[in-house]
Amino acid sequence: MLFAAIVPTSPVLRAVENAVDGNGAEPFPLRPLDDLNLPVARFGNTTYDVADRLVGMLADAAAGWSPLRLSLGGASVVETPAERRLGLEVRSEDESLFRLSLDIKKTAERMRFLLDRRDFTPVLTLASVRAGAPSGIDAAAAALASFESDPWWLTAVSMRKQTYGNDYASEELAQVPIGGA
């Protein structure tokens, strides 16, 4: 599956890792730092040629967008019938994060992509466990409830392809600069 994602900077990811490691909760399966990203639009399965055309169209559109100032904070646990996910809210100073998601989707629709219609939720998933499995996710969420990362500027969107066999692993195909960065 092809998707566009926000990838926090290395210093922000290290701060998250340090906060999780030092939270005093029992261990739980934290996703690898290089797999921590926030999908902002999903495009389904496609060929590399079509993905390259989409990257080109997004690059043209993104040249007119402004970089976003983002931060992470406010841990929570999201429950579905199949799993429980620990996440941190991705925050922007205004509605720019939602506008970014909408702009990416509108650009893809011009290429007649069938988009995943799920609502965009600005939560970076740190870990997940099967529903009902014992874990330290609730304790970690409580310990991370007051975590706030330093803000950073999002200057590019990562175009990624999901790696099969793992729900969260992906490889970066391209970076789309925002605002001609």
MARBA-3410 file (N, C-alpha, C, O; in Angstrom, 1 decimal):
181
0.8,-1.2,0.0,0.0,0.0,0.0,0.9,1.2,0.0,1.9,1.3,0.7 ~ 0.6,2.2,-0.8,1.3,3.5,-0.9,0.6,4.5,0.0,-0.7,4.6,0.0 ~ 1.4,5.3,0.7,0.8,6.3,1.6,1.7,7.4,1.8,2.9,7.3,1.6 ~ 1.1,8.6,2.1,1.9,9.8,2.4,1.9,9.9,3.9,0.9,9.7,4.6 ~ 3.1,10.3,4.5,3.2,10.3,6.0,4.1,11.4,6.5,4.9,12.0,5.7
3.8,11.8,7.7,4.7,12.7,8.4,5.6,11.9,9.3,5.2,10.9,10.0 ~ 6.9,12.2,9.2,7.9,11.5,10.0,8.6,12.5,10.9,9.2,13.5,10.4 ~ 8.4,12.4,12.2,9.1,13.3,13.1,10.6,13.3,12.9,11.2,12.3,12.4 ~ 11.2,14.4,13.3,12.7,14.5,13.2,13.4,13.5,14.2,12.8,13.1,15.1 ~ 14.6,13.2,13.9,15.4,12.3,14.8,15.4,12.7,16.2,15.2,11.9,17.1
15.7,14.0,16.5,15.7,14.5,17.9,14.4,14.3,18.6,14.3,13.9,19.8 ~ 13.3,14.5,17.9,11.9,14.3,18.5,11.7,12.8,18.7,11.2,12.4,19.8 ~ 12.1,11.9,17.8,12.0,10.5,18.0,12.8,10.0,19.2,12.4,9.1,19.9 ~ 14.0,10.5,19.3,14.9,10.1,20.5,14.2,10.6,21.8,14.3,9.9,22.8 ~ 13.6,11.8,21.8,13.0,12.2,23.0,11.8,11.3,23.4,11.6,11.0,24.5
11.1,10.9,22.4,10.0,9.9,22.6,10.5,8.6,23.2,10.0,8.1,24.2 ~ 11.6,8.1,22.6,12.2,6.9,23.0,12.7,7.0,24.5,12.4,6.1,25.3 ~ 13.3,8.1,24.8,13.8,8.3,26.2,12.7,8.4,27.1,12.7,7.9,28.3 ~ 11.6,9.1,26.7,10.4,9.2,27.6,9.8,7.8,27.9,9.4,7.5,29.0 ~ 9.7,7.0,26.8,9.1,5.7,26.9,10.0,4.8,27.8,9.5,4.1,28.7
11.3,4.8,27.5,12.2,4.0,28.3,12.3,4.4,29.8,12.4,3.5,30.6 ~ 12.1,5.7,30.1,12.1,6.1,31.5,10.8,6.3,32.2,10.7,6.9,33.2 ~ 9.8,5.6,31.6,8.4,5.8,32.2,8.1,4.9,33.4,7.1,5.2,34.1 ~ 9.0,3.9,33.7,8.8,3.1,34.8,7.7,2.0,34.7,7.4,1.3,35.6 ~ 7.1,2.0,33.5,6.0,0.9,33.3,6.7,-0.4,32.9,7.8,-0.4,32.4
5.9,-1.5,33.0,6.4,-2.8,32.5,6.6,-2.7,31.0,5.9,-1.9,30.3 ~ 7.5,-3.5,30.5,7.8,-3.4,29.0,6.6,-3.8,28.2,5.8,-4.6,28.5 ~ 6.6,-3.2,27.0,5.6,-3.5,26.0,6.3,-3.3,24.6,7.3,-2.7,24.6 ~ 5.7,-3.8,23.5,6.4,-3.8,22.2,6.3,-2.4,21.6,5.3,-2.1,20.8 ~ 7.3,-1.6,21.8,7.4,-0.3,21.1,7.8,-0.5,19.7,8.7,-1.3,19.4
7.2,0.2,18.8,7.6,0.1,17.4,9.0,0.6,17.2,9.4,1.5,17.9 ~ 9.7,0.1,16.2,11.1,0.6,16.0,11.0,2.1,15.6,10.0,2.5,14.9 ~ 11.9,2.9,16.0,11.9,4.3,15.7,11.8,4.6,14.2,11.1,5.5,13.8 ~ 12.5,3.8,13.4,12.4,4.1,11.9,11.1,3.7,11.3,10.9,3.9,10.1 ~ 10.2,3.1,12.0,8.8,2.8,11.6,7.8,3.7,12.2,6.6,3.5,11.9
8.2,4.7,12.9,7.3,5.7,13.5,7.0,6.8,12.5,7.8,7.6,12.2 ~ 5.8,6.7,12.0,5.3,7.8,11.0,3.8,7.9,11.2,3.1,7.0,11.7 ~ 3.3,9.0,10.7,1.8,9.3,10.8,1.3,9.4,9.4,1.5,10.4,8.7 ~ 0.6,8.3,8.9,0.0,8.4,7.6,-1.1,9.5,7.5,-1.9,9.6,8.4 ~ -0.9,10.4,6.5,-1.9,11.5,6.3,-2.8,11.2,5.2,-3.9,11.9,5.0
-2.5,10.3,4.3,-3.3,9.9,3.2,-2.8,8.5,2.7,-1.6,8.3,2.6 ~ -3.8,7.6,2.4,-3.5,6.3,1.9,-4.1,6.1,0.5,-5.2,6.5,0.2 ~ -3.3,5.5,-0.4,-3.6,5.5,-1.8,-3.8,4.1,-2.3,-4.2,3.9,-3.5 ~ -3.7,3.1,-1.5,-3.9,1.7,-1.9,-2.6,1.1,-2.7,-1.6,1.7,-2.6 ~ -2.8,0.0,-3.3,-1.7,-0.6,-4.0,-1.6,0.0,-5.4,-2.6,0.3,-6.1
-0.4,0.2,-5.8,-0.1,0.9,-7.1,1.2,0.4,-7.7,2.1,-0.1,-6.9 ~ 1.5,0.7,-8.9,2.8,0.4,-9.5,3.7,1.5,-9.2,3.3,2.6,-8.8 ~ 5.0,1.3,-9.3,6.0,2.3,-9.1,5.9,3.4,-10.1,6.2,4.6,-9.7 ~ 5.5,3.2,-11.3,5.4,4.2,-12.3,4.3,5.2,-11.9,4.4,6.4,-12.0 ~ 3.1,4.7,-11.5,2.0,5.5,-11.0,2.4,6.3,-9.7,2.1,7.4,-9.6
3.1,5.6,-8.8,3.6,6.3,-7.6,4.5,7.4,-8.0,4.5,8.5,-7.3 ~ 5.4,7.2,-9.0,6.3,8.3,-9.4,5.5,9.5,-9.9,5.9,10.6,-9.7 ~ 4.5,9.2,-10.7,3.6,10.3,-11.2,3.0,11.1,-10.1,2.9,12.3,-10.1 ~ 2.5,10.3,-9.1,1.8,11.0,-7.9,2.8,11.8,-7.2,2.5,12.9,-6.8 ~ 4.0,11.3,-7.0,5.1,12.1,-6.3,5.3,13.4,-7.0,5.5,14.4,-6.4
5.4,13.3,-8.4,5.6,14.5,-9.2,4.5,15.5,-9.0,4.7,16.7,-8.9 ~ 3.2,15.1,-9.0,2.1,16.0,-8.9,2.1,16.6,-7.5,1.8,17.8,-7.3 ~ 2.4,15.7,-6.5,2.4,16.3,-5.1,3.5,17.3,-4.9,3.4,18.3,-4.2 ~ 4.7,17.0,-5.6,5.8,18.0,-5.5,5.4,19.3,-6.1,5.7,20.4,-5.5 ~ 4.7,19.3,-7.2,4.3,20.6,-7.8,3.3,21.3,-6.9,3.4,22.5,-6.7
2.4,20.6,-6.3,1.4,21.2,-5.4,2.0,21.7,-4.1,1.8,22.8,-3.7 ~ 2.9,20.8,-3.5,3.5,21.2,-2.2,4.5,22.4,-2.3,4.8,23.0,-1.3 ~ 4.9,22.7,-3.5,5.8,23.9,-3.6,5.1,25.1,-3.2,5.7,26.1,-2.8 ~ 3.8,25.1,-3.3,3.0,26.3,-2.8,2.5,26.2,-1.4,1.8,27.1,-0.9 ~ 2.8,25.1,-0.7,2.3,25.0,0.7,3.4,25.5,1.6,4.5,25.7,1.2
3.0,25.9,2.8,3.9,26.3,3.8,4.3,25.2,4.8,3.5,24.4,5.1 ~ 5.6,25.2,5.2,6.0,24.2,6.2,5.1,24.3,7.5,4.6,25.4,7.8 ~ 5.0,23.2,8.2,4.1,23.2,9.3,5.0,23.1,10.6,6.0,22.4,10.6 ~ 4.6,23.8,11.6,5.2,23.6,12.9,4.4,22.6,13.8,3.3,22.9,14.1 ~ 5.1,21.5,14.1,4.4,20.4,14.8,5.1,20.1,16.1,6.2,20.4,16.3
4.3,19.4,17.0,4.9,18.8,18.2,4.1,17.6,18.5,3.0,17.3,18.0 ~ 4.6,16.8,19.5,4.0,15.6,19.9,3.6,15.8,21.4,4.4,16.4,22.1 ~ 2.5,15.2,21.8,2.2,15.2,23.3,0.9,14.6,23.5,0.1,14.2,22.6 ~ 0.5,14.4,24.8,-0.8,13.8,25.2,-1.0,12.4,24.8,-1.7,12.1,23.8 ~ -0.3,11.5,25.5,-0.5,10.1,25.2,-1.9,9.6,25.5,-2.6,10.1,26.4
-2.3,8.6,24.7,-3.6,8.0,24.9,-3.6,6.5,24.4,-2.7,6.1,23.7 ~ -4.6,5.8,24.8,-4.7,4.4,24.4,-6.0,4.3,23.6,-7.1,4.7,24.0 ~ -5.9,3.8,22.3,-7.1,3.6,21.5,-7.3,2.1,21.4,-6.4,1.3,21.2 ~ -8.6,1.8,21.6,-9.0,0.4,21.6,-9.9,0.1,20.4,-10.8,0.8,20.1 ~ -9.6,-1.0,19.8,-10.4,-1.6,18.7,-10.7,-3.0,19.2,-10.1,-3.5,20.2
-11.6,-3.7,18.6,-11.9,-5.1,19.0,-10.7,-6.0,18.8,-10.5,-7.0,19.6 ~ -9.7,-5.7,17.9,-8.6,-6.5,17.7,-7.3,-6.1,18.5,-6.5,-7.0,18.8 ~ -7.2,-4.8,18.8,-5.9,-4.4,19.4,-6.1,-3.1,20.3,-7.1,-2.5,20.2 ~ -5.1,-2.8,21.0,-5.0,-1.6,21.8,-3.7,-0.9,21.4,-2.6,-1.5,21.3 ~ -3.8,0.4,21.1,-2.7,1.2,20.5,-2.3,2.3,21.5,-3.2,3.1,21.9
-1.0,2.5,21.8,-0.5,3.6,22.5,-0.1,4.6,21.5,0.7,4.3,20.6 ~ -0.6,5.9,21.7,-0.2,6.9,20.7,0.0,8.2,21.4,-0.4,8.5,22.5 ~ 0.7,9.1,20.6,0.9,10.5,21.0,0.2,11.4,20.0,0.4,11.1,18.8 ~ -0.5,12.4,20.4,-1.1,13.3,19.5,-0.1,14.1,18.8,0.9,14.6,19.4 ~ -0.3,14.3,17.5,0.5,15.2,16.7,-0.2,16.5,16.6,-1.4,16.6,16.1
0.4,17.6,17.1,-0.2,18.9,17.2,0.3,19.9,16.2,1.5,19.9,16.0 ~ -0.5,20.7,15.7,-0.1,21.9,14.9,-0.7,23.1,15.6,-1.6,23.1,16.4 ~ -0.1,24.3,15.2,-0.5,25.5,15.8,-1.9,25.9,15.4,-2.6,26.8,16.0 ~ -2.4,25.4,14.3,-3.7,25.7,13.8,-4.3,24.5,13.1,-3.9,23.3,13.5 ~ -5.1,24.6,12.2,-5.7,23.4,11.4,-4.8,23.0,10.3,-5.3,22.3,9.4
-3.6,23.4,10.3,-2.7,23.2,9.1,-2.5,21.7,8.9,-2.3,21.3,7.7 ~ -2.4,20.9,9.9,-2.2,19.4,9.7,-3.4,18.8,9.0,-3.2,17.9,8.1 ~ -4.6,19.2,9.3,-5.8,18.7,8.6,-5.8,19.2,7.1,-6.2,18.5,6.2 ~ -5.4,20.5,6.9,-5.3,21.0,5.6,-4.3,20.3,4.7,-4.6,20.0,3.5 ~ -3.2,19.9,5.3,-2.2,19.2,4.6,-2.8,17.8,4.1,-2.6,17.5,2.9
-3.4,17.1,5.0,-4.0,15.8,4.6,-5.0,16.0,3.5,-5.1,15.3,2.5 ~ -5.9,17.1,3.6,-6.9,17.4,2.6,-6.2,17.7,1.2,-6.7,17.3,0.2 ~ -5.2,18.6,1.3,-4.5,19.0,0.0,-3.9,17.8,-0.7,-3.9,17.7,-1.9 ~ -3.3,16.9,0.1,-2.7,15.7,-0.5,-3.8,14.8,-1.1,-3.6,14.3,-2.2 ~ -4.9,14.6,-0.5,-6.0,13.8,-1.0,-6.5,14.5,-2.3,-6.9,13.8,-3.2
-6.7,15.8,-2.3,-7.3,16.5,-3.5,-6.3,16.3,-4.6,-6.8,16.1,-5.8 ~ -5.0,16.4,-4.4,-4.0,16.2,-5.5,-4.1,14.8,-6.0,-4.1,14.6,-7.2 ~ -4.2,13.8,-5.2,-4.4,12.4,-5.6,-5.7,12.1,-6.3,-5.7,11.4,-7.3 ~ -6.7,12.8,-5.9,-8.0,12.6,-6.6,-8.0,13.1,-8.1,-8.6,12.6,-8.9 ~ -7.1,14.2,-8.3,-7.0,14.7,-9.7,-6.4,13.6,-10.6,-6.6,13.6,-11.8
-5.6,12.7,-10.0,-5.1,11.5,-10.8,-6.0,10.3,-10.7,-5.7,9.3,-11.2 ~ -7.2,10.5,-10.2,-8.3,9.5,-10.1,-7.9,8.4,-9.2,-8.3,7.2,-9.4 ~ -7.1,8.6,-8.2,-6.8,7.6,-7.2,-8.0,7.3,-6.3,-8.8,8.2,-6.0 ~ -8.2,6.1,-6.0,-9.3,5.7,-5.0,-8.6,5.8,-3.7,-7.7,5.0,-3.3 ~ -9.0,6.7,-2.9,-8.4,7.0,-1.6,-9.1,6.2,-0.5,-10.3,5.9,-0.5
-8.3,5.9,0.5,-8.9,5.4,1.8,-9.7,6.5,2.4,-9.2,7.6,2.6 ~ -11.0,6.3,2.7,-11.9,7.3,3.1,-11.9,7.5,4.6,-12.7,8.3,5.2 ~ -11.1,6.7,5.4,-11.1,6.9,6.8,-10.7,8.3,7.2,-9.9,8.9,6.5 ~ -11.3,8.8,8.3,-10.9,10.2,8.7,-9.5,10.2,9.2,-9.0,9.2,9.8 ~ -8.8,11.3,8.9,-7.4,11.5,9.3,-7.4,11.8,10.8,-8.2,12.6,11.3
-6.7,11.0,11.6,-6.5,11.2,13.0,-5.1,11.4,13.3,-4.2,10.6,13.1 ~ -4.8,12.6,13.9,-3.4,13.0,14.1,-2.8,12.3,15.4,-2.5,13.0,16.3 ~ -2.6,11.0,15.4,-2.1,10.3,16.5,-0.9,9.4,16.0,-1.2,8.5,15.1 ~ 0.2,9.5,16.5,1.4,8.7,16.1,1.4,7.5,17.0,1.6,7.6,18.2 ~ 1.2,6.3,16.4,1.2,5.0,17.1,2.6,4.6,17.6,3.5,4.5,16.7
2.8,4.5,18.9,4.1,4.1,19.4,4.2,2.5,19.6,5.2,2.0,19.5 ~ 3.0,1.9,20.0,3.0,0.5,20.3,1.6,0.0,20.1,0.6,0.7,20.2 ~ 1.5,-1.3,19.9,0.2,-2.0,19.8,0.3,-3.4,20.4,1.3,-4.0,20.2 ~ -0.8,-3.8,21.0,-0.9,-5.2,21.5,-2.3,-5.7,21.1,-3.2,-5.0,21.0 ~ -2.4,-7.1,21.1,-3.7,-7.7,20.8,-4.6,-7.3,22.0,-4.2,-7.2,23.1
-5.9,-7.2,21.7,-6.9,-6.9,22.7,-6.8,-8.1,23.7,-6.8,-9.2,23.3 ~ -6.9,-7.7,25.0,-6.9,-8.7,26.0,-5.6,-9.2,26.4,-5.4,-9.9,27.5 ~ -4.5,-8.9,25.7,-3.2,-9.4,26.1,-2.6,-8.5,27.2,-2.8,-7.3,27.2 ~ -1.9,-9.1,28.2,-1.4,-8.2,29.2,-0.3,-7.4,28.7,0.5,-7.8,27.8 ~ -0.2,-6.1,29.1,0.8,-5.2,28.7,0.9,-4.0,29.6,0.2,-3.9,30.6
1.9,-3.2,29.4,2.1,-2.0,30.2,1.6,-0.8,29.5,2.0,0.3,29.9 ~ 0.8,-0.9,28.5,0.4,0.2,27.7,-0.4,1.2,28.5,-0.1,2.4,28.4 ~ -1.3,0.8,29.4,-2.0,1.8,30.2,-1.1,2.6,31.2,-1.2,3.8,31.3 ~ -0.2,1.9,31.8,0.8,2.5,32.7,1.7,3.5,31.9,2.0,4.6,32.3 ~ 2.1,3.1,30.7,2.9,3.9,29.8,2.1,5.2,29.4,2.7,6.3,29.4
0.9,5.0,29.0,0.1,6.1,28.7,-0.1,7.1,29.8,0.0,8.3,29.6 ~ -0.3,6.6,31.0,-0.4,7.5,32.2,0.9,8.2,32.4,1.0,9.4,32.7 ~ 2.1,7.5,32.3,3.4,8.1,32.5,3.7,9.1,31.4,4.4,10.1,31.7 ~ 3.2,8.9,30.2,3.5,9.8,29.1,2.4,10.9,28.9,2.5,11.7,27.9 ~ 1.4,10.9,29.7,0.3,11.9,29.5,0.8,13.3,29.5,0.2,14.1,28.8
1.8,13.6,30.2,2.3,15.0,30.2,3.5,15.2,29.3,4.0,16.3,29.3 ~ 3.9,14.2,28.5,5.0,14.4,27.6,4.7,15.4,26.5,3.6,15.4,26.0 ~ 5.6,16.3,26.3,5.5,17.3,25.2,6.9,17.3,24.5,7.9,17.5,25.2 ~ 6.9,17.1,23.2,8.1,17.2,22.5,8.5,18.6,22.2,7.6,19.5,22.2 ~ 9.7,18.9,21.8,10.0,20.2,21.3,9.3,20.3,19.9,9.2,19.3,19.2
8.9,21.5,19.6,8.3,21.6,18.2,9.4,21.5,17.1,10.6,21.7,17.4 ~ 8.9,21.1,16.0,9.8,21.0,14.8,9.0,21.4,13.6,7.8,21.5,13.6 ~ 9.8,21.8,12.5,9.2,22.2,11.3,9.1,21.0,10.3,10.1,20.3,10.1 ~ 7.9,20.7,9.8,7.7,19.7,8.8,8.0,20.3,7.5,7.2,21.2,7.0 ~ 9.1,20.0,6.8,9.5,20.6,5.5,9.3,19.6,4.4,9.6,19.9,3.2
8.9,18.4,4.7,8.7,17.4,3.6,7.7,16.3,4.1,7.6,16.0,5.3 ~ 7.0,15.8,3.1,6.1,14.6,3.3,6.8,13.4,2.8,7.4,13.4,1.7 ~ 6.8,12.3,3.5,7.4,11.1,3.1,6.4,10.2,2.4,5.3,9.9,2.9 ~ 6.7,9.8,1.1,5.9,8.9,0.4,6.4,7.5,0.7,7.6,7.2,0.5 ~ 5.6,6.6,1.2,6.0,5.3,1.7,5.2,4.2,1.1,4.1,4.4,0.7
5.8,3.0,1.1,5.1,1.8,0.7,5.2,0.8,1.8,6.3,0.5,2.3 ~ 4.1,0.3,2.2,4.0,-0.7,3.3,4.8,-1.9,3.0,4.7,-2.4,1.8 ~ 5.6,-2.4,3.9,6.3,-3.7,3.8,5.4,-4.8,4.2,4.8,-4.8,5.3 ~ 5.2,-5.8,3.4,4.3,-6.9,3.7,4.8,-7.7,4.8,6.0,-7.9,5.0 ~ 3.9,-8.3,5.6,4.3,-9.1,6.7,4.3,-8.4,8.1,4.5,-9.0,9.1
4.2,-7.0,8.0,4.2,-6.2,9.2,3.3,-5.0,9.0,3.4,-4.3,8.0 ~ 2.3,-4.9,9.9,1.3,-3.8,9.7,1.9,-2.4,9.7,1.3,-1.5,9.1 ~ 3.1,-2.2,10.4,3.6,-0.9,10.5,4.9,-0.6,9.7,5.2,0.5,9.5 ~ 5.6,-1.6,9.3,6.9,-1.4,8.6,6.6,-0.9,7.2,5.7,-1.3,6.5 ~ 7.5,0.0,6.8,7.3,0.6,5.5,8.7,1.1,5.0,9.6,1.2,5.8
8.8,1.3,3.7,10.0,1.9,3.1,9.7,3.2,2.5,8.6,3.4,1.9 ~ 10.6,4.1,2.6,10.4,5.4,2.0,10.8,5.4,0.5,11.8,4.9,0.2 ~ 9.8,5.8,-0.3,10.1,5.9,-1.8,10.6,7.2,-2.2,11.4,7.3,-3.1 ~ 10.1,8.3,-1.5,10.5,9.6,-1.9,10.1,10.6,-0.8,9.3,10.3,0.0 ~ 10.8,11.8,-0.8,10.4,12.9,0.0,9.8,14.0,-0.8,10.4,14.3,-1.8
8.7,14.5,-0.5,8.1,15.6,-1.2,8.3,16.9,-0.4,7.7,17.1,0.7 ~ 9.2,17.8,-0.9,9.4,19.0,-0.1,8.2,19.9,0.0,7.4,20.0,-1.0 ~ 8.0,20.5,1.1,6.9,21.5,1.3,7.5,22.9,1.1,8.5,23.2,1.8 ~ 6.8,23.7,0.3,7.2,25.1,0.2,8.5,25.3,-0.5,9.2,26.2,-0.3 ~ 8.9,24.3,-1.4,10.1,24.4,-2.1,11.3,24.2,-1.2,12.4,24.5,-1.6
11.2,23.6,0.0,12.3,23.4,0.9,13.4,22.5,0.3,14.4,22.3,1.0
END
